């Protein structure tokens, strides 16, 4: 399809003619796909292409007749590629779990992090004096625990276990 007939097809699509969508799609898709793959790679480029093509046809009523249809579609694809990269970056920044190197190691890491989250949730339900008793061993330059401190720590641990059983059915 020539650039001129592509522009005319996009104008018809913008005017609500759904029948002309197939040839417009067939003309735009390979170019948008190549553009997205060049920016993001094969798999991610395919995802961005799909979103871009969806937006091209959803937003066809906004098509500026003074612009070439291909340039308009490529601009939408560029926006989708930038959006895809920003989304991926945010996922990397907010992900608490590192990318697993091996399946078994990654699974163990995820389970360990879940256990830590469970323990922290239980600790949040403890009274301040119990949290302090549990933290005594972790203070730098702290002398060995006295018998009373050890007893307080044991009671605090018992409370944590009860909370864990109540919350999660485990100890």
N, C-alpha and C positions, 0 to 999 in steps of 0.2 A: 504494500500500500504506500503510495507516495505521501509526502508531507502534506501536500494540499488536500488530498482526499482524506487523510487522517484528521486534519483540522476540520474539514466539513463533517466528517463522521462524529467528531466530538461536539460540534455545534448541534447536530441533530440529537445527540445523546443529552446534551444540556437542555434542549427544548422538550425532552421527555420521550423521545423516540427510543424505545427499548430494543427494537429490532436491530438497530445499527450497532449494538453493543459488542456483538461477537467479532466483527472485523476490527473494531477499535481495540478490543482486548488483544487480539492476535497480533496486531501491529505494535502495540505498546509493551506487552508483557516481556518479550525477549530482551528488549533494551533496558527496561527497568530492572529485570533480573540480573543482567550483566553488570549494571551499575551497582546494585546492592551487593552482589557477590564480590565485586572489586573492592568495596569498602569494608565488608564484614567477613568475607570468607564464604564457603559454600553453604554450610548449614544455617548460620545466622543470616546470611544474605537471603536465603530462601524464606525464612520467617519474615524478614523485613519486606521482601517483595510481596508476599501475601498480604501483609497489612497495607502496603502502599497501593496495591491494586484495588483492594477493598475501598480505601479512601478515595481513590480516583473516581470510582463509580458512585460512591455515596455522595461525593461532593461535585458531581458533574454539573449540577445546576449552578454552581459558582464559577464555572469555567469562564475565563476572560477571553472573549473571542478575538481580542487583539494580539494574544500571545499564541505561539505555536503549541499545539496539543502535547507534543512530545516533551518540550521544555517544561510545560506545566506539570506533566506526570513525573518527570525527573526531579523537579523541585519538591513534589510531595514525597517521592522516594528518598530524597536526601534528608528531608525532615524525619521520616520514619527511621532511617539509619542512625541519625543523631539521637533520636528518642530511644532506640534500641540500645545504643552504647551507654547512654546515661542510666537507663534501667539496669543494665548489667553492672555498671560501676556502683550504683547504689546497693545492689545485691551483694557485691563483694565487700563493700564498706560495712554493711549492717549484718552480714552473716557471722554468727557466733561460732559456727562450726567450720573448721578449715576444710578445704577440698581434700577428700581422702585419696591417699596415694594408692592404696590397695583396698579392695572391698572389705576384707576382714579387719584391717587396721582402721579403716574409716568407720566401720560399724562399731568397733570397740570404743572409738573416740566419741561417737554420738551417744552411745549408752553411758559412758563415763560422764559426759556433760549433762545428760538427763539426771543422773544420780546426784550430781552436784546441785542442780537446780532444785531437786526434791529436798535435799538436805538444807539448802538455804531457806526454802519455804518453811520447813519445820523450825529452823532456828529463829525465823521471824516471829514465831508464835511463843517463843520462850520469854520469860521475864528477863529484865536487864541483869539482875544478879546472877541468873543461871548462865547467860551469855558471857558475863565476866569470868565466872568460874571456869568455863570451857576455854577461855582465851589465856588463862594464866600460863599454861605450858608454852605458849607461843611468844611471850614477851621476852625480849633480849635481856640478858643479865639478870634474869629472875632466879632467885635461889630455889633449891628443890622445894617442892610443895610440902607443906606441913600436913600432919595427919588430918586436921580439920579441913584444909583446902582440898586434899584428896577426896575426903568424904563428900564435900560440897560438889566437886567435879563429878563423882560417881552418881550423885542424885540428879545432877543436871543431865548427864548422859541417859539416865533412866527416863527422864521426862522427854528427851528428844526421841528415844525409841518408842515411847507411848504415842507421841504425836505422829511419828512416821507410820506406826501401825494404824492409827486412826485415819490418817490422810490417804495412805497408799496400800495398807494391808501388809506392809513389810516392816522389818526392823532395821 
